[in-house]
Structures are given as structure tokens and as C-alpha cells.
Amino acid sequence: MPSSEREKTVFVIDDDEIIRLSCEQILHKSGYRVETFGNGYEGIERLKAVKPPLLVVDIKMPELDGFEVIKIVRKIDPELVIVVITGYATIETAVDAMKMGAYDFLPKPFTPSELRLIIDRGFERWRLANETRLLRKQKEEVERKFVTLVSHQLKAPLGAVKQYLDVLLYTCRDQFSSEAIEWISRSQSRISEMISMIQDWLMLAKLDRGVLCESASLCDLGKIIEETLQEYQQIPSANEITLTGEIAPDLVPVRGDKAGLGLLVDNLVSNAVKYNRPGGKVTVRAGREGRSIVLEVSDTGLGIPQDFRPHLFEEFYRVKTPETQKIPGTGLGLVICKRIVDELGGSIEVDSKEGEYSVFTVKLPAAESEEEVDKN
């Protein structure tokens, strides 16, 4: 069926032949294409193929009533506009129909003008919703292209400049004064910060597009934690931070994106290391609590003043105290953690005591099945 015809199509499902004929005649005069069906099963089968913008359905029908029809067609086409008609109109019936996803309610008997008005409004609603979806897709496409542009036009040149400075400092160090070396080192540090910010910003853009839900699989969170801790343990720590993992033996998988979960754990561990004290400890725990998997990252570090805690998950927000001023960061790490957790249907909370400790607790839904766990 041509798109122009489908966009003017109304389905009418009613066991009353007179109502079907009346709707067809009234709506034809208004320029609509009408298909009528005497029972819900016939209408549903045809709806699967055509997917019209609007459905008129009677509540009281033999075999399959209107409520059952609404429930089924909502799964076939969530955007379908549904108008309910019935000769047994009550406030309770109308409320029940609306709760199930009906757009409007028309009691029998109705006049031609009443039917036309409600159908016209329904098509206007469908048209506006369709335009909104199209604009959202266009916006997402613009954002995708912009992210690609930023990635190529900013990240790559900055990386090249940093490499040039690395080579310059390595090959010509003896020719520079101590002051020149200091300025080059500061430039390298600033470029690294900009690259980190671009990487974090790109990750936020991906999260806004829902990429984690698209690539979700059953993931072994315990293995992700172990791999993250191994990476940090291989890096010499100037502050001699001790990292420990405590993973429950009965830990079940979580449904998510392995890269996203890895980034979540890495960001939390990175913060726990950066904002710790010399000789401090970082402990990563994972276990089950009811139907949730609980990830806990605790440290024995600087702690977070009470006034700063409500703002921790705001973009570019950083805790500014005399002890944290010189610690590098983009102010996006915890924002990314929050977005990842939200997208996976979980929650994240923080408990801290200034000068003593911080504990970040993440709760994620446990997977229902342990099959096909992503071990790669």
C-alpha cells in the first residue's frame, strides 16, 4: 500500500454491521480510507500487514473484546492511535481503556460530526507524533555526524601535537633550559587533559544515543572487576595504594554492555586511587542482594565534604578543596558512571566522611539466566 494511502487509513473493528457501515460512509466523505472488520482476530491479522495510523474498536464484542484487542495491537504498533466506542459507556470503562493506551472514548450512539471530530483529532495527534519522531531521528543523525567530526578534527590533531612534544622533549632536552622544559611539560599535561575531556564527551554522546541497550549481553561483572584491578596493579603507584577485590562466589551475570561496565568500574576505581592518601586502600566488592547485583568501591582517602555531594553527578562539576585542586580530571567521570547505571536500569549512591573514606555503591539488575555470558 502506498504511504499516502496508509496515512489516511482507518480500521474499524465492531461486531455491529450497522456501526461498521455508518463509520465507513461517514469517514469516506471526509477523505479517509476505511477498512472494517466484524471481529478482533480479522482486524489484528490485517493490521499486522497495513499498520494504519488509527483504529476504532468496540469494547463489547464476542470472542475477543476491545480490551484484548488494544492489548494485542499495542504490541504490534505502539504508535497506533486507538479510539474506543461502546454502547455501555461508563466512567470506569473509559478510564480502563485510557490506561491500556486508548487515545479517546466515544459512546454510542454518536453523530457523524462527533465521529469526524474525534477521528480528525486522532490523526492530528498521529501526525504530530510522527513529526516528533522524525525530528528526533534527524537530531540524532546531526549529533552522530558532529561526534564523528569532533573525534576526527579535534582528537586526532591534539594527539599528534602531544606526540610532537614528546619527541621534542626526548630528542632535544639537553638544548632546552629548565624553564623551557617546564613549559613543554605543562603543555603536554594540558593536551592530555583536553584529549581526556574529548574522550569523555564522546562517551556521553554515545550514552545519549542508547548504545549500551543496543549492545546488551550477559556479562561477568566479577571478571571485569578482576581485569580492571590487574591493570591498576601493574602500574607503579607513587602513593603505594593497595587495591583489593572481594567477589562473591555466587555472583550471577548482569545484562549490559561489557565495555560500558568496564568503563563504570574503571572510573570508580580511578577516582578511588586519585583521591586517596599515600599508603591508602581501595576495595572493590561485588555480590548479590535480592534481585540486584551490588558493586561497591570504597577508599580510605580524602572523603567528600557534605556540601559537594549533591552536585557530584553534574557535568563538569569537580570537588574543589585545597587537597583536590591539583588532581587532574574532566568533571565527567561520575556523570558517565551515572548515565551507564541509569541506562542499565540501576542506581548509584555515595557515602563519605571528609578526611576518612568514600564509598560508591552501584546496584544493577541481576540477569535472569546465566547462559551466553560474555567472557571475551
Secondary structure, 3 states (H helix, E strand, C coil): CCHHHHCCEEEEECCCHHHHHHHHHHHHHCCCEEEEECCHHHHHHHHHHHCCCEEEEECCCCCCCHHHHHHHHHHHCCCCEEEEEECCCCHHHHHHHHHCCCCEEEECCCCHHHHHHHHHHHHHHHHHHHHHHHHHHHHHHHHHHHHHHHHHHHHHHHHHHHHHHHHHHHHHHHHCCHHHHHHHHHHHHHHHHHHHHHHHHHHHHHHHCCHHHHCCEEECHHHHHHHHHHHHHCCCCCCCCEEEEEECCCCCCEEECHHHHHHHHHHHHHHHHHCCCCCCEEEEEEEEECCEEEEEEEECCCCCCHHHHHHCCCCCCCCCCCCCCCCCCCCCHHHHHHHHHHHCCCEEEEEEECCCEEEEEEEEEECCCCCCEECC
